[in-house]
Amino acid sequence: MKHLCFLITLLAFDSAFAEPFIDKQDLFVVGEDPAYQLYHIPGIVVTAKGTVLAWCEARKRAAGVSDWDDIRILLRRSTDEGKTWSAPKSIAAVDGPKAKNPFALVMKNVDPNDVTYNNPVLIADKDGTVHMLFCLEYMRVFYQRSEDDGLTFSSPTEITACFDVFKKDYDWKVLATGPNHSIQLKTGRLVVPVWLSTGTGGNAHRPSVTATIYSDDKGKSWHAGDIAVPCTDEWINPNETVAIELNDGRVMLNVRSESKVHRRLITTSKDGATGWSTPKFDDALLEPICMGGIVRYNHDGKSLILFSNPHNLDKANGKPEPGKNRDRKNVSVKLSRDEGQTWPVSKSIEPGPSMYSDLAVTHSGTILCFYGRSGDGSALAHFAGGRLTVARFNLEWLTAP
């Protein structure tokens, strides 16, 4: 018994003083599969059983129509905390005839025969189920589920009707879920951020507002919440949004926008659906007009919030300037010890061109950041980068000077 106690103490001592580490692995690289010329919209989640699921949009063309391109949703799985990965697999398909969104067809270079699957969102249920939502042509939404850790998914069920409730407040013509992973609350409620647009502005994605949909019956039915962030002169085109449950049970949304102050927007709700607080800008979180990632870190008695996005500072003085520095570069991870009130730790993962990102934490406490980047100069440094990469690192690396 003494030897066992000594071993436990030794292991605890070792874990408390773990060596910092970080390693990176490309999961999707332009040129490796001739069918796709661009990979974008990365998402990552760790299931209740510990499997890591990483997914993205695989697009047929590298430029031009882009968001309205011929797009498939690809998934890779890891059963060893992100060290090795399965081959990519397409995981979204809707049977029957498909019509292009009319608001896409008014734009140049859009092929009416292309099929656009877009904005996948996965949720790891505590009971082991993996819930998935995705969109078709930015105007229809589908739900499916996996009972085998992402190996297979059920046939998709259309849930677009729940979005009709939003039309009393906002007459949307274009919609999208997430993207990124989303969350299950302690109550069991599934919460998914969404954005809605009238489709009359740039790329038929603007103007836009942010809201959530939710399910209280394990995904069988979905309901619309309140508009969380409207589009105003101050809060310009809120759209791609991530969510996290705070320790007091409230849900906090962290929102992308095109606002002039160059900061992320924050709003909270007691139930993740209604009664959203007045949105406010977080001075510590820069906004280059790009998706970000957020996740809870619960290990070794610590309950932290991690956030990732391109942290782009002014070259001359090292400070952000309102309305400037919108280049997507320097994807960084920040840490909050006080439920998102302050972010005293920030660490760069990719100083060069780097774009969309998502975060997950494995059962052993390894942090995973799945993000787009231009790589070693061999790929484009455009809005999506030439590859999607998983960075694996520990808390010691993140918090080291």
Secondary structure, DSSP 8 states (H G I E B T S, - for coil): -HHHHHHHHHHHHHHHT----EEEEEEEETTSSTT-SEEEEEEEEE-TTS-EEEEEEEES-SSSSGGGS-EEEEEEEESSTTSS----EE-----S-----HHHHTSTT--TT--BEEEEEEEE-TTS-EEEEEEETTTEEEEEEESSTTS-----EE-GGGGGGGGGT---SEEEE-SS--EE-TTS-EEEEEEEE-S-SGGG--SEEEEEEEESSTTSS-EEEEEEE---SSS-S---EEEEE-TTS-EEEEE----TT-EEEEEEESSSSS-----EEEEEEE-SS---EEEEEEETTEEEEEEEEE----TTTSS--TT-----EEEEEEEESSTTS---EEEEEEEEEEEEEEEEE-TTS-EEEEEEE-TTTTS--SSS-SEEEEEEE-HHHHH--
